[in-house]
């Protein structure tokens, strides 16, 4: 494969969605003339100008909001070059965005927003992991996942690593807790491939790159050489630059490039680091990596006050820890409120205390023990309140880092509705850190920010502080914005008085542009203006970012957050949810769904009825129909918002009286419903015309009610109650099997459900494994008429869910002998569904324990099972529900018993099938699995496994490989020669169930 394809389109194909009304990328929306120009420059489907598209991208993680005139998705360098031409022709500037996690407003615009997130995700490991070549759209976590098998990682370690992309990290010169200035993007960068605003493309790592730059961009080359010589020849300028950049510093442009590098092409390369997308577009990054230091010793050192903590810093830094994180008294109080907080911290009566979270790291346990041992004498001398030890316990370490990393979530999640969470960062020389922190605390009190917290990277003199403020001007009230402005002025005075920088790692953005000249002085500020003019003479790239002479720029275009609903009001729009969302490349992400709810509320308040109608119409598909409600967003969200809860509620509020009655009827006649569905699938396999018939019905009844049949769907399944169960009356069972109804509706991958050795699905495999382990399983009475409730819950159909719960809970209570034995399910989504049903049901049923067959088998059956013929390699797909239930480890353990090698794709994510969502909207699964399918196509495997039938169908459809439940594979490889699947004791149901199904 062409290497360039990895960094453009091949790996990241996405599927555009069919919508009602205007089509994505084809509606002229708010900018008809611009739309046509951009569509000609790139592709019509790459240009989006509907209100829902531009408003959904008007927000990033910062407290700024600007509505773009168009959103354009680019696939390669040629697209970008043509966009530059279109931008110059129309006079509408460009702003690039990938992860949208920047905190200073550099990724919002009222011009053309170029979305580099959907593509440019390629990752190429070089030199056995010593270097990596990456597209700017790849997240830090994805890159580190690939590097981990080589024992390497990226140097920059930002807290937003789950969502921020390396393009953004380089563009902002982001760092993190451990990298300092020695291992940040500037220090470890090898080369870039870029597109300049003139359209010139350049690989700065090519041996002749400097000569090429001189030939193709002579004015730029000469200008950079001239500025280099000027700065080097000015002692005062040189000294100022050296002093400023001895700190972590992302204010303005990186003038240290002129002192550290000689060739103009190398100066340009390093100027682009931290330029925040204002000088060029990065299409590829080649960076050196650092070793993973997997062995750690961690401790929380509590001092009586900030002064004591700061006095300890010099000696602690000399002891060579990887990190020293500062937490002020307010941070400690916030941490104490966590139910999982260390008991010793909770017992502390916090007054003016401060703490340093210290961690030592090494390649081996012996190496880190040596570091920790050398530090033990120092710890013994420090005036600490509480423990002095450095722990090797992973759980203790995780608890301490949860305290540190959870501060943002705790403060942000508790903020009053309608307020914004503002996270700022500064750096000062370490000797000035105490005075600066004390000054900040005084400013918090002076301006009424009583709940503000200070934390950060004390080793680097880099601290963050967080406060909440009401920034909007609703009703003409600008008091919050004015207070924030006064605070910022005082904060700037404080930091600069201590020789600090106003931005250490978050970038200048729009937040600090009025103060760049003040920090650097007129001469160096003029140099920065010349840099901008040399690279971007027409001002096409993000005007107002990094440089802006407007003294009030930092107080313009601030977000307003009107109260809407609980999930919306807690959201800080950080974007951490986006990489795990299955609809991220199709329609909207959880952040965008929430942003659009806010925009809807603002439009209602403004009386803009036309905008409200347009947004509501498009949100029905983009926001509601294509949400998988899989809950994965909550696993990444710092304030644990499950946007699926919001979407389920919105579905419940829809006028769907007929559908609700139909699903309520189904709940009361579930056995007949599932048998009918299975029969329909079997008939559809044999009778031509099923596909066109379902398509026609969808047009008449609606795509939310009628599934789309396709030939790749399996035939109907076997009877839901597997052979070999024991009767509740005949014997004392060890567990109650609640087999999923999906096994009755959907057949196995092979389609063979009868005959010796036939595959009858996960439930049958589980019962066979129980027999081999001498474990007795039974089932509740009338099992075929019971369901976990997920189909109703996901659709927001509360009446049907209630009707089903009223049948299921008493049946489980009886079958489990009032909670004496566990319920075991054979599908992870059913495990989750039953747990939710029990938790929300009457208290008398709360004692029912629900386990997944994966965890039960790993703990109770696997030790008693002999694997006779293991496979060589299998590909494993953990489901989203399994991930949230903590089943990933036992799932991997079962897979490791089945095969010598278990491969979980690096691009793993929710398949988007989501029960019947993949049947109602196949484009959701196609989009969600595109990257995985591309990766899996290159893996030679003996089998493909998961732990949920509908997810197996979704992954089979996406990859063309047959996915089965991991228990089916374990049963096969542990099956003794000649064993037949005949039942030991067949469970008998009451006459009414056997003959009349649901008792109808």
C-alpha positions, 0 to 999 in steps of 0.5 A: 500500500502507498504510504501516503494513503495511510495519512490521507483517505484509505484507512479512514473511509467514512460514510455520509448519512442519508437525511430527510430534507437537505443532504449533508454537504449538498445544502447551501445552508447559510452560505450559498455562494461560498458553498459552491466555491468550496464544493468546486475546490474539493468535493460537494459531499465534503462541504457542510453549511446547514445550520446543524453543521456549523452550529455543531462545530461552533464550540470547542473545549475553550470558553469561546464560540464562533459560528463558521460559515462552512465546515469542510472535511479534507482528505489530503494535501491537495484538498488543503492547497485548493482550499487555500486558493478558494480562501484567497479568492473569497476572502474568507479565512480558514481555521483547522481543527482536529480534536477540538480539545484546545482551551484558548479558542484557537479552534473556533472561527467565523470563517471556514472551519477545516475538519482534519479529524476524520482523516489523516489518522495514519500511524507508521512505526519507524526504527522499532518504535524509536520514531513514529510517522503520524497523520495529524488526526491520530489521537495521542492514545491511539499512537501510544497504543501502537508504540506500547508493543515496542516499549515506547511512547510519545514524549508529550503526555497531555491529560486530554490524550484520549481525544487530542490529536498529535496535530493539535499537540504539535500545533500548540506545543502541548506538554503534560505532567512529565515531559517538561521542555526536554521531551515536548513536541519542539524537542522531539520533532524530526520533521513535518510535511506541510502545506503553506498558504501559497499552496506549496507542499514541503517535506522538511525531512527531505535532504534537499528541503532547505534548497527546495524551500529557497527555490519555491518560497524565496521571500520566506526563506530569505526572511527567516534567514534575515530574522535569524541573523537579526536576533542572534546579533542582538544580545538583549533579544537573545537573552530575553528569548533564552530566558522566556523559553527556559520555561514551558512557554506557548505564548506567541511564536517560538522565537527560540527556533532562530537560536536553536536552528541554522537552516531556514527550513529547520527554523520554519519547522520549529516555528510551526510547533506552537503556531496553532495553525496560523502559519501552515497546515501539517499533513504528517509528523515524524517524531522521536519517542521516549521509552515507557518507564513501566515501574513506578513508586508513587506518594502523596506528600502533605504539607502544612501549607504552600510555603512548606511544599515549595520549600521542599521542591528544590531537594525533591527535584534533585531526587529525579522524580518523573513528576511532581504535581502540586495540589492546593488546599481547595484541591485537597478538599475537593479530593476528600469528597470522593467516595474512593479517596484514600482514608488517610486523606479523608481523615485530614482536617484540611486548613491551609494544607498543600500536597505534592504528588510525587512519582518515580519511574524506571525501566525495571523494579530495581531501577525505580527502587534505587531512585525511591530508596535514595529519596527515602532519606529526604522524605524522612526529613520533610515536615509532612502530615501523614504518610511518607512512603512511596507505593508500588501498589497499582491500586494506590497509584491509580487512586492518587492519580484519580485525585489529581486528574479528577479535580477538573471533573469534580469542580466542573461537574459541580458548577452552577448551571449556565456557568463555564469552567475556565482552566488557565495555565501559567509558568514561572521560575520555580523559586517564584512559584510560592509567591505566584500561588499566594498571589493567585489565592489573594486574587481569587478572594479579591474577585470572589472566586471562592471555589477556584483551585490550583494544581499543576506541574510544580517541577516545571513551575507550571500551575493550572488554576480553575474557576467558574464564571457566567460569561454570557450577556443574557439580558444584557448582564455582563457582570460575569464577563467584566469580573473575569476581565478584571481578574485577568488584568490582575493575573497578568500583572502578577505573573509577569512581575514574577518573570513568568509566561502567561501560557505554558502549554495551552497555547495563546489562542484568543485568550492571551493575544492582548498580552503577547506584546506586553510579555515580549516587548515591542521588538520581539512582538514585531518579529512575530508579526513579520513571521506571520506576514512571511508565512501567511501574507494574505492573512488566510489562517486563523486571524485573531489567533496568537497575534491580535492588537485588540485589547479586548479580544479575550473578552469577545465571542465568549460562550453562553450556556443556558440551562437546558437539561442535566446532561447538557448543563454538566457538559464542559464541551471538552470533546473527550467523548468524540473518539469513542462515539460510533457516529463521529464520522457519520453525523454528530458526536456527544459533544455536538449533540449537547452543543446543539441542544444549547443552540436550540435553547438559545434560538428559542429564547431569541424567538428565532422560530425558523432556526428552531424548526430547522435544527429540530428537523435535522436533529431528529436524524443527526442527533437522535436516530443515529445515536447508538446510546451505547454509553461509551461516551460516559467512559471517556467523559470527565464528568461521566455524562452518558449522552445516551440517557439524554437521547433515550429521553428525547426518543420517549418524548417523540410522538410515537403512540402507534409504535409505543402500543406495538412495542407494549403489545410485544412486551406482553407477547414476547415469545411469539414476537421473537419466534415470528422475527426468527421465522421471518429471517429464515423465510427471507433467506429463502424467498427472493425480494425480501430486501426490496420489500423491507425498503418499500415498507421503510418508506411507508412506515418509517426507517425508525420502525422497519428494519432493513433486511440484507442478504448478510443477515443470518436466518432465524435462531434455535429454541431459546431454551438450550438443552441440558438445563435442570428443572427447578423442581428436579434438582438444586441448580447452581445458577439461573441462565437467562439466555438472550432472545437474540439467540432465538431471533438470529441464528448462528454464523454457520446456520447449522442448529441441528445434528451432532456437533451443531453450533447452537449459539452462546447459550448452548455452548455455556450449558455444555461448558457447565456440564464439563465443569459439573455445574448445574444450570436452570432457567426461569419459568416462561423464559421465552416470554422474558427480556432484559428490557433493553429494546424498550429502554433504548427507544425510550418506551417506558410503558413497554419496559415497565410491562416487561420488568413486571414479568421478569423480576418475579420470575428471576426472584423465584428462579434464584430462590430469592437471590440465593443463586446468581442469574447468568446471561449469555450477552453482555448487553443483557447483563447490563439491561438486567442490572439496570432493570433490577436497580430501578425496580422494587427494593425486594428484588435488589438482592438478585445478582446478575453475572455475565457468562464471560466472567462466570466462565472465566472464574468458575468453568475455565479452571475445570475445562481442558482445551484439546485443540487451541487455535493459533490466532483469533481476533477479539471484539470486546463490546461496549457493554462488556467494556462498561461492565468490566468484562474486558479482562475475563473476555481476554482470558477466555480468548487466551485459552482458545488461541495462542494469540489474541488480537484486539484491533488498535482501532477497536470501538463500538460497532454501532449495531446497538441492538436493532440500530444497525438494522434500522440505520445500517449506515451507522454500523458501516461508518463506526466499523470502517476503520476496524474493518480496514485493519482486520482485513490485514489480519490472518486469523482462525476465528473472530469472536465477541460476546454479544450476538447483535455485535457479532452480526454487526462485525460480520457484516462489516468485515466479511468474517464470521464472528461468534461468541467466545464461549462457542469457540471455547466449547469447540476447542474443549469438546472431547472427541465424540461428544454429542450435544444431547441433553442431560435433563431437558427443562420442562415448562408449564403446559401454557408456555409450551403450547401457547407461548406467552399465555395469550 
